[in-house]
Amino acid sequence: MMPDSEAQLMRFADMLSAMGTEPRLRIVRLLLSAHPTGMVVGEIGSELGITSSTLSHHLEKLKNEGLVTVKREGVFLRYMANHQALQELLAFLYAECCTRNQVVEPEKITCCGR
């Protein structure tokens, strides 16, 4: 059995890997902008110009890594960003770069170049 920190490290690595493609990062960003209601698959595909089969593949990967959640609404699937999982990932990165090693000054962290 792996220590918690090793299991956590592997989980975060898998999460980063899942977001490591441009379409998946765009999906996560879009779902974050639609928080808390999320979006149905057709809306995501239309907004990002991704075909249904390709989108399904990307959403499945993000779901498997816990980055998005899905809820069935009749014949539709509504996806939402898993803000708790993303918060844990960001906290891990923040602790490593800004608290423990102070490689990056916390005051220098801003969103989107602001």
Buried (B, 14 or more C-beta within 10 A) or exposed (E): EEEEEEEEEEBBEBBBEBBEEEBBBBBBEBBEEBEEEBBBBEBBBEBBEBEEEEBBBBBEBBBEBBBBBBEEEEEEBBBBBBBEBBEBBEEBBBEEBBEEEEEBEEEEEEEEEE
